[in-house]
Amino acid sequence: AQPRQWSEDERQLLKLLADQVAIALHQASLYQQVQTELADRIHTQAQLREQAMLLDVATDAIVVRDLNHHITFWNQGAERLYGWSSAEVSGRSATEVLYREPSSQLEDIYQIVLAHGAWQGELTQLTKAQQEVIVTSRWSLVRHPNGQPKAFLIVNTDITQKTLLERQFLRTQRLESIGTLAGGIAHDLNNVLAPILMAVPLLEMQPESAKRQQWLEVIDASARRGASLVKQVLTFARGTEGERSLLEMKHLIYEIKHIAEETFPKSINVMTAVPNELWTIWGDVTQMHQVLMNLCVNARDAMPNGGLLRISAENCELEAQDVRLHWGAQAGAYIVLTITDTGAGIASDVLDRIFDPFFTTKPVGQGTGLGLSTVMTIVKNHHGFMTVASQVGNGTKFKVYLPAVQASEPQSSVISAFPPGSGEWILLADDEDAIREATKTMLEAYGYQVLTASNGIEAIALYTRHQDDIQLALMNIMMPTMDGATAIRTLQAINPQLKIVATSGLTTHETLAEMGLQVDHCLLKPFTAPELLLTLQQQLKT
């Protein structure tokens, strides 16, 4: 059969029909694509809703803040922990919401997260009701697709009750450690007092002796040595846990060496090996002091007949395989503290139990068995870990691994010697006659005019008579009749602008703040003449 011949009109009609079919097919394809995209979007939105619900049911507080620290996300866990609703804090400064005031600690955290992408540690924060809460805080850096920093993602876990109980436990154990050192402390204080008691009669008998200056230097050195020992004991027994900062462990190691040399038997030789470039850690100075002290006391007890105690430190980089056996430890930069003794060693059947609470091989009454358990608790709380190696008859070696952080070298403050006054009037209140008279004589010798009082009532009476002249009050906190705290509040009520420097052998600036007492400065007794004169100069200039 002959092929059909299509007319021009038929060809145009077929072309039109083909175009319509093509359009219909394309539209069908587009419709199917839209349906697929819509289904994907619905699925994605459902996933997002589920994730948002998971964030809200999480017990942890989850917060996102931009690089200017404005809050952009605040889950229900944060609402429960802090008492602020999401609407109340959205767009506000996280520092303003969660802290009384900005601190250098927070600035350090920001820099660490920007540099390394993450940070973890403990923070003390405030609720809406101005109650303090302690949290384990985990920070991560959120980045744009191009890699630029975008925001901070923060997950906070409330550990307030756990931390308070831990602090009580650690304080109890510290007091036990002080008890084990009591004999050495008493012996050392007697050695401090002996040269003073011998030098004073010599000065009285031979006031013009050529050795007068030498005897005065002996008295001065002995008094400073005694003051240093008392200060170290008080710091250790009373230390305020919870405040973490960048620490240079080399200074703490040298301090522990000094205490050990002063209080351990002379048959124990104490050596240290610490590089000048030892990295810093983020830690609690009191608790780190406790770690070193406990390990050194254990080493002392292992060497009743004397031996060598060696404290060393080094920097190291640990890979993932190095930390895989230590739960919670992360690869990265660490400092390693090593405490080695040449004592009796630890039997292998005992070695696995030495970190158990209340386990001890000491006789009844000579220890609770909390020392090494305390050390392990502190080290874990600082995200570190420990190892121990020992052999009976060949001594023991403890290694403490603590995560290191990069920090610039801190600037040490330099106290200038004996800055003089310019005739300023000082109100001096102290109930100890010897301290009051010695301080008055020294201040007058350096250009100040001094009015003295033996209690708070006398101080207030003197101030009301001479308030136009007195520029600064030097107030002891613990006094009879009216204590220094009450007197200070009264003076501040009379003149809120009066400069006040508190002095005390026990009270610190932090404990004064806890009492609701605001002073310009707090000097811990015993203070030196340069320390007092520099403090007065600084306060009177501001």
Beta strands, then each sheet from edge to edge (+ up, - down):
strand 1: 61-66
strand 2: 71-74
strand 3: 118-126
strand 4: 132-143
strand 5: 149-158
strand 6: 244-247
strand 7: 268-273
strand 8: 280-284
strand 9: 307-318
strand 10: 332-341
strand 11: 385-390
strand 12: 396-405
strand 13: 425-429
strand 14: 449-453
strand 15: 470-476
strand 16: 499-504
strand 17: 521-524
sheet 1: 2+ 1- 5+ 4- 3+
sheet 2: 6+ 8- 12+ 10- 9+ 7+
sheet 3: 6+ 8- 12+ 11-
sheet 4: 14+ 13+ 15+ 16+ 17+
end
